[in-house]
């Protein structure tokens, strides 16, 4: 019986360690995303958000609503391609107004993508908020 308990404990430790490592990776990705967003590095920010998706997507069923919602956001972003890294010190002065409009759309949909991922992370129990059906603040 002791051998069985050891095996069960090892399985629990493995799940705990795996969950902790996922949270550490997510934390680092969110830090990078925040840094790139603030610097106007939209392409890097988008890459960070895609990496967050890769961490969370393992618990998302293919062709589920969440999967489709994420793909919709990416398709909309693709319509405003290429997503570029803006130089916030220069670009507002020298870019054409059409580029600035594109930058605005990219920012809006990157924010939408980030909020979607943060909510998904919380729903999965890997985030900063516990999702409780009894919460009525929404």
C-alpha positions in Angstrom: 0.0 0.0 0.0 2.9 2.4 0.7 4.1 1.9 -2.8 0.7 2.9 -4.2 0.7 6.0 -2.0 4.2 7.0 -3.3 3.0 6.6 -6.9 -0.1 8.7 -6.2 2.0 11.4 -4.5 4.5 11.5 -7.4 1.6 12.0 -9.8 0.3 14.9 -7.6 3.8 16.4 -7.3 4.2 16.2 -11.1 0.8 18.0 -11.7 1.7 20.6 -9.1 5.1 21.3 -10.7 3.7 21.4 -14.2 1.0 23.9 -13.1 3.6 26.0 -11.3 5.9 26.0 -14.4 3.0 27.0 -16.6 2.2 29.9 -14.3 5.9 31.0 -14.3 6.0 31.0 -18.1 2.7 32.9 -18.3 4.0 35.5 -15.9 7.1 36.0 -17.9 5.1 36.3 -21.1 2.7 38.8 -19.6 5.7 40.9 -18.5 7.1 40.9 -22.0 3.7 41.7 -23.5 3.3 44.7 -21.1 6.8 46.0 -21.9 6.2 45.6 -25.7 2.8 47.2 -25.5 4.1 50.3 -23.7 7.0 50.7 -26.1 4.7 50.5 -29.2 6.3 47.2 -30.3 3.1 45.8 -31.7 4.6 42.9 -33.6 6.5 41.8 -30.5 3.4 42.3 -28.4 1.4 40.2 -30.8 4.0 37.5 -30.7 3.9 37.5 -26.9 0.1 37.1 -27.0 0.4 34.2 -29.4 2.8 32.6 -27.0 0.3 33.0 -24.1 -2.3 31.4 -26.4 0.0 28.4 -26.9 0.3 28.0 -23.1 -3.5 28.2 -22.6 -4.6 26.4 -25.8 -3.8 22.9 -24.4 -6.9 23.2 -22.3 -9.1 24.6 -25.1 -10.9 22.1 -27.3 -10.3 22.5 -31.0 -13.2 24.2 -32.8 -14.7 25.3 -29.5 -16.1 28.8 -29.1 -12.9 30.0 -27.4 -10.8 28.6 -30.2 -13.0 30.2 -32.8 -13.1 33.6 -30.9 -9.3 33.6 -30.8 -9.1 32.9 -34.5 -11.6 35.7 -35.3 -9.4 38.2 -33.5 -6.3 37.0 -35.4 -8.2 37.2 -38.8 -9.2 40.8 -38.0 -5.6 41.7 -37.1 -4.5 40.1 -40.3 -6.7 42.6 -42.2 -4.6 45.4 -40.7 -1.2 43.7 -41.5 1.6 44.0 -41.4 1.7 44.5 -37.6 4.8 46.5 -37.0 6.9 47.7 -34.2 6.3 51.4 -34.0 8.9 53.9 -32.8 6.8 56.0 -30.5 9.3 58.8 -30.5 9.3 59.3 -34.2 6.3 57.6 -35.9 3.6 60.0 -34.8 5.3 62.8 -36.6 6.4 61.1 -39.9 3.8 58.4 -40.6 1.0 58.9 -43.0 -2.5 59.3 -41.5 -3.5 55.9 -43.0 -0.6 54.3 -41.1 -1.8 56.0 -37.9 -5.3 54.8 -38.5 -4.0 51.2 -39.0 -2.0 51.6 -35.8 -5.2 52.6 -34.0 -7.0 49.5 -35.2 -4.0 47.3 -34.4 -3.9 48.6 -30.9 -7.6 48.1 -30.4 -7.6 44.5 -31.5 -4.4 43.7 -29.7 -6.0 45.0 -26.5 -9.1 42.8 -27.3 -6.8 39.8 -27.8 -5.0 40.5 -24.5 -8.2 40.8 -22.6 -9.6 37.7 -24.2 -6.5 35.8 -23.1 -6.5 37.2 -19.6 -10.1 36.1 -19.2 -9.4 32.7 -20.6 -6.5 32.3 -18.2 -8.8 33.2 -15.3 -11.5 30.8 -16.4 -8.9 28.0 -16.6 -7.8 28.8 -13.0 -4.3 29.9 -14.1 -4.8 33.6 -13.6 -5.2 36.2 -10.9 -8.9 35.9 -10.4 -11.0 32.9 -9.3 -14.0 32.5 -11.6 -17.0 31.9 -9.3 -20.5 31.5 -10.7 -21.8 33.2 -7.5 -20.0 36.4 -8.3 -22.5 38.9 -9.5 -20.4 42.0 -10.0 -20.5 41.8 -13.9 
